[in-house]
Amino acid sequence: MSEPIIRAQQVEKYYEQPSENRIQVIAPTDLSIVAGEIVALLGPSGSGKSTLMRMLAGLSRPSAGEVYWHGKPISTVRIHVAIVFQSFALFPWLTVLENVEAPLRAAGMASAERKERSLKILDTVGLDGFQAAYPKELSGGMRQRVGFARALVVEPEVLFMDEPFSALDVLTAENLRSELLELWQKKTIPTQAIFIVTHNIEEAVLLADRIIVLGRNPGHVRTDFKVTLAHPRDRKGQPFTQLVDYIYKVLTKPDVMPAAVPELVDGRRVRDQRQMHYEMLPHARPGGIAGLLEIVLDLSNQSNGRADIYKLADELAFEIDDLLPIVEAAQILDFLKVGEGDVVITPEGREFAESEILKQKDLFRKAALDHVLLLRQITRALQNKSDHTVPEEFFLDMLDEQFSEEETLRQLDTAINWGRYAELFDFDASRRRFVLPETEESAETVEGAEAQ
């Protein structure tokens, strides 16, 4: 095996806190990028996909460990990489040609040479004739083509792409994927390796020679395997759907060692060694949970009590990152069980889905107090205070020992949504304080939670 172009050795990312604790974003991770491969990086939201990519690309220094470029520390050498972002990130005041020329101009290339090279790459990506147009005159797909051209014009050895097709409509994204694959296979572009961050499982299986799936809290490699399917790949073929289903199972069973993947090669996993005090709440609203349970109940009645997550996402036209937080929330509340890529509605979930709104609130309240530590702590703190109010800062201080500042706010926002729906407490935004509803029923509910 040839020497990797990029090799990450025990790289990790964390943020120090005022206390002795630290917020771990990426656990110690080994990873390599070799010539001749398209590597796809998958993972749920919050798993650190973009953070890991930025460390590999030299845009962010790891907190520990080292990234090497052809065997030398990346901080000591000039690397030849380019990045295509999700947003088109074009200069609106420049023409298409001027946008593509921009990195060459910044590198000091002579005018005639940079124009010649830019026109050639524009022709390669199908933008011949649009060099004088401005970004506002182009469709989304054409603007992303300009983004590809600007990245490729510097002739990168490794091309990084961060969700490059997610802002496009389905047909445009499909066309661009096919065109990129054609350029790669015909060696029309000088790039030696492509590293793509994506949340689209089918996209990864369609394009990649190798797929890495991250877990989260902190980010760690759960499985890393080669895709040996020949191109062009048949989306409806059994080998393709088996790989897609395998990845769904890995993503939906975060605490279980991944089973063997079809044609699995060099599979490895780094176990999360940090025990979480607070379970990360998926950012799903109670209404979304209720809607999912109704759909799963209907499907399970037709299929012996089980519903396939892959088919469910397909039928709902959901991306995995859209569906998984809702599934995870229902799982935390013990309304769903997840296993082998299927969801099974529990008796509690069935009762919830079949109940009227007031009964649903009662069931949600009980489930929240039984299974969500943060909600239980908020309600107990409110009950124990003489004025039944607690400042938001109290819970922010507890959460920020474990989560980043941004995630701490998101966790508390989700807790507020769930608590309000369950009528466990209210939140006074003007005073930034939690408030216990002044009803006898709420007081009894909290007292019952304390007794558990």
Backbone hydrogen bonds, N-H to C=O, Kabsch-Sander energy under -0.5 kcal/mol:
donor,donor_aa,acceptor,acceptor_aa,energy
5,I,33,I,-2.1
6,I,33,I,-1.7
7,R,68,Y,-2.2
8,A,31,L,-3.9
9,Q,7,R,-0.5
9,Q,66,E,-3.0
10,Q,8,A,-0.6
11,V,29,T,-2.1
12,E,64,A,-1.8
13,K,26,I,-1.6
15,Y,23,I,-2.3
17,Q,21,N,-1.5
23,I,15,Y,-3.0
24,Q,22,R,-0.8
25,V,13,K,-2.9
25,V,23,I,-0.6
26,I,13,K,-2.1
27,A,219,G,-3.0
29,T,11,V,-1.7
31,L,8,A,-2.0
33,I,6,I,-2.9
36,G,192,Q,-3.4
37,E,34,V,-1.0
39,V,37,E,-0.6
39,V,194,I,-3.3
40,A,210,R,-2.6
41,L,196,I,-2.9
42,L,40,A,-0.6
42,L,212,I,-3.1
47,S,44,P,-1.6
52,L,48,G,-2.6
53,M,49,K,-2.3
54,R,50,S,-2.5
55,M,51,T,-1.6
56,L,52,L,-2.2
57,A,53,M,-2.1
58,G,55,M,-0.9
59,L,54,R,-2.2
60,S,54,R,-1.4
63,S,12,E,-2.2
64,A,12,E,-1.3
66,E,9,Q,-1.9
68,Y,7,R,-3.1
69,W,72,K,-3.7
70,H,5,I,-2.6
70,H,68,Y,-0.6
72,K,69,W,-1.8
74,I,67,V,-3.1
76,T,73,P,-2.3
77,V,74,I,-0.6
79,I,77,V,-0.6
81,V,79,I,-0.7
82,A,158,V,-1.4
84,V,160,F,-2.5
85,F,83,I,-0.5
94,L,91,F,-1.7
96,V,133,A,-2.4
97,L,131,Q,-2.4
99,N,95,T,-2.6
100,V,96,V,-2.1
101,E,97,L,-2.3
102,A,98,E,-1.1
104,L,101,E,-0.6
105,R,101,E,-2.8
106,A,102,A,-2.5
107,A,103,P,-1.2
108,G,105,R,-1.5
109,M,104,L,-2.4
114,R,110,A,-2.6
115,K,111,S,-2.1
116,E,112,A,-2.2
117,R,113,E,-2.5
118,S,114,R,-2.3
119,L,115,K,-2.6
120,K,116,E,-1.7
121,I,117,R,-2.1
122,L,118,S,-2.2
123,D,119,L,-1.9
124,T,120,K,-1.8
125,V,121,I,-1.9
126,G,123,D,-1.1
127,L,122,L,-3.4
130,F,127,L,-2.2
133,A,130,F,-1.5
137,E,134,Y,-2.3
138,L,135,P,-1.8
143,R,139,S,-2.4
144,Q,140,G,-2.1
145,R,141,G,-1.6
146,V,142,M,-1.9
147,G,143,R,-1.8
148,F,144,Q,-2.4
149,A,145,R,-2.9
150,R,146,V,-2.8
151,A,147,G,-1.7
152,L,148,F,-2.8
153,V,149,A,-2.1
154,V,151,A,-0.6
155,E,152,L,-2.1
157,E,80,H,-2.2
158,V,80,H,-1.6
159,L,193,A,-2.5
160,F,82,A,-3.2
160,F,158,V,-0.6
161,M,195,F,-2.6
162,D,84,V,-2.9
163,E,161,M,-0.7
163,E,197,V,-2.6
166,S,163,E,-0.8
168,L,165,F,-1.5
173,A,169,D,-2.7
174,E,170,V,-2.1
175,N,171,L,-2.3
176,L,172,T,-2.4
177,R,173,A,-2.4
178,S,174,E,-2.1
179,E,175,N,-2.3
180,L,176,L,-2.6
181,L,177,R,-2.5
182,E,178,S,-2.1
183,L,179,E,-2.4
184,W,180,L,-2.3
185,Q,181,L,-2.8
186,K,182,E,-2.3
187,K,184,W,-1.0
188,T,183,L,-2.1
189,I,183,L,-0.8
192,Q,157,E,-1.9
193,A,157,E,-1.4
194,I,37,E,-2.1
195,F,159,L,-2.7
196,I,39,V,-3.1
196,I,194,I,-0.5
197,V,161,M,-3.4
198,T,41,L,-2.3
198,T,196,I,-0.5
201,I,199,H,-0.8
204,A,200,N,-1.9
205,V,201,I,-2.4
206,L,202,E,-2.4
207,L,203,E,-2.1
208,A,204,A,-2.6
209,D,38,I,-2.8
210,R,38,I,-1.6
211,I,225,F,-2.9
212,I,40,A,-2.9
213,V,223,T,-2.8
214,L,42,L,-2.8
214,L,212,I,-0.5
215,G,220,H,-3.1
219,G,25,V,-3.3
220,H,215,G,-1.3
222,R,213,V,-3.1
222,R,220,H,-0.5
223,T,213,V,-1.3
225,F,211,I,-2.4
227,V,209,D,-2.6
228,T,226,K,-0.7
235,R,233,R,-0.8
237,G,234,D,-1.2
241,T,237,G,-2.3
242,Q,238,Q,-2.4
243,L,239,P,-1.8
244,V,240,F,-2.2
245,D,241,T,-2.5
246,Y,242,Q,-2.3
247,I,243,L,-2.2
248,Y,244,V,-2.1
249,K,245,D,-2.1
250,V,246,Y,-2.1
251,L,247,I,-2.4
252,T,248,Y,-1.9
253,K,249,K,-0.8
253,K,250,V,-0.6
256,V,253,K,-1.6
264,L,261,V,-1.8
270,V,221,V,-3.2
271,R,269,R,-0.6
273,Q,271,R,-0.7
275,Q,273,Q,-0.6
276,M,274,R,-0.5
279,E,277,H,-0.5
284,A,282,P,-2.1
288,G,285,R,-0.6
289,I,285,R,-2.0
290,A,286,P,-2.7
291,G,287,G,-2.3
292,L,288,G,-2.4
293,L,289,I,-2.4
294,E,290,A,-2.0
295,I,291,G,-1.9
296,V,292,L,-3.1
297,L,293,L,-2.6
298,D,294,E,-2.0
299,L,295,I,-2.6
300,S,296,V,-3.3
301,N,297,L,-1.7
302,Q,298,D,-0.5
302,Q,299,L,-1.1
303,S,299,L,-0.6
303,S,300,S,-0.7
305,G,300,S,-3.1
306,R,303,S,-1.5
307,A,343,V,-2.1
309,I,341,G,-2.5
310,Y,341,G,-0.5
312,L,308,D,-2.6
313,A,309,I,-2.9
314,D,310,Y,-2.1
315,E,311,K,-2.9
316,L,312,L,-2.0
317,A,313,A,-0.6
317,A,314,D,-0.8
318,F,313,A,-2.5
322,D,319,E,-1.0
323,L,319,E,-1.8
324,L,320,I,-2.9
326,I,323,L,-0.6
327,V,323,L,-2.1
328,E,324,L,-3.3
329,A,325,P,-2.1
330,A,326,I,-2.2
331,Q,327,V,-2.0
332,I,328,E,-2.7
333,L,329,A,-1.9
334,D,331,Q,-1.5
335,F,330,A,-3.0
336,L,330,A,-1.2
337,K,344,V,-2.6
339,G,342,D,-2.5
342,D,339,G,-2.2
343,V,307,A,-3.0
344,V,337,K,-2.9
345,I,305,G,-0.5
346,T,335,F,-2.1
350,R,346,T,-2.8
351,E,347,P,-2.4
352,F,348,E,-2.2
353,A,349,G,-2.6
354,E,350,R,-1.8
355,S,351,E,-0.6
355,S,352,F,-1.1
360,Q,356,E,-2.5
361,K,357,I,-2.1
362,D,358,L,-1.7
363,L,359,K,-2.5
364,F,360,Q,-2.8
365,R,361,K,-2.5
366,K,362,D,-2.2
367,A,363,L,-2.3
368,A,364,F,-2.8
369,L,365,R,-2.2
370,D,366,K,-2.1
371,H,367,A,-2.1
372,V,368,A,-2.2
373,L,371,H,-0.6
376,R,372,V,-1.9
377,Q,373,L,-2.6
378,I,374,L,-2.3
379,T,375,L,-2.2
380,R,376,R,-2.1
381,A,377,Q,-2.5
382,L,378,I,-2.2
383,Q,379,T,-2.1
384,N,380,R,-2.1
385,K,381,A,-1.2
388,H,385,K,-0.8
390,V,434,F,-1.8
392,E,432,R,-2.9
394,F,391,P,-1.2
395,F,391,P,-0.6
395,F,392,E,-0.9
396,L,392,E,-2.0
397,D,393,E,-2.4
398,M,394,F,-1.0
399,L,395,F,-2.4
400,D,396,L,-2.5
401,E,398,M,-0.8
402,Q,399,L,-2.1
403,F,399,L,-2.3
408,T,404,S,-2.8
409,L,405,E,-1.8
410,R,406,E,-1.8
411,Q,407,E,-2.9
412,L,408,T,-2.2
413,D,409,L,-2.1
414,T,410,R,-2.3
415,A,411,Q,-2.3
416,I,412,L,-2.3
417,N,413,D,-2.1
418,W,414,T,-2.5
419,G,415,A,-2.9
420,R,416,I,-2.6
421,Y,417,N,-2.0
422,A,418,W,-2.3
423,E,420,R,-1.0
424,L,419,G,-2.6
425,F,419,G,-0.9
426,D,435,V,-3.3
428,D,433,R,-3.1
429,A,427,F,-1.0
432,R,428,D,-1.4
433,R,428,D,-1.7
434,F,390,V,-3.3
435,V,426,D,-2.9
436,L,388,H,-2.3
439,T,437,P,-2.1
443,A,439,T,-1.9
444,E,440,E,-2.1
445,T,441,E,-2.1
446,V,442,S,-2.4
447,E,443,A,-2.4
448,G,444,E,-2.2
449,A,445,T,-1.9
450,E,446,V,-2.2
451,A,447,E,-1.7
452,Q,448,G,-0.7
452,Q,449,A,-0.7
